Amino acid sequence: MGERYLKSIRLLAECMQGFERLSGQHVREHGLTHAQFDIVATLGNTPGMPYKELGRRTLITKGTLTGVIERLEQKGLVARERCASDKRSWFIRLTPQGERLFNDVFPRVIARGGEVFAHFTVADYDELERVLARLHGVIVTEAASDNINCDE
């Protein structure tokens, strides 16, 4: 099929970028980037988590994560503490200000996303998730054969 996959990858990227633009209005109103909001949303409704786990659970690359956390800390939205069990590791949690932001912004972002997907049926979700899971599996398998970690 030659370079046919490029059309699919481009469409997938355009969907993600478009969704970020639509859902990002409330994020931008609070002066946050998508990466910053990803961290706030991941930490929301949790007592916090070790830095490594936060890295695994967000869509942010390891190289970017430290800077994003530092900027959120400067804004007073997260706090970093040394892990009690491993003094070399950090534990990240939302501050009270970060919790208030999460409780304000997260429901609005979720509601906007719900509007975008309002006309999807269960069958639509099943089909989308099946195809994306298959693509993810192929990418992870290929990456493993090249010694690349795609889930970082």
Summary of the structure (lengths in Angstrom):
residues: 152
radius of gyration: 17.8
end to end distance: 29.6
largest distance: 53.7
contacts: 380
relative contact order: 0.12
helix: 66%
strand: 8%
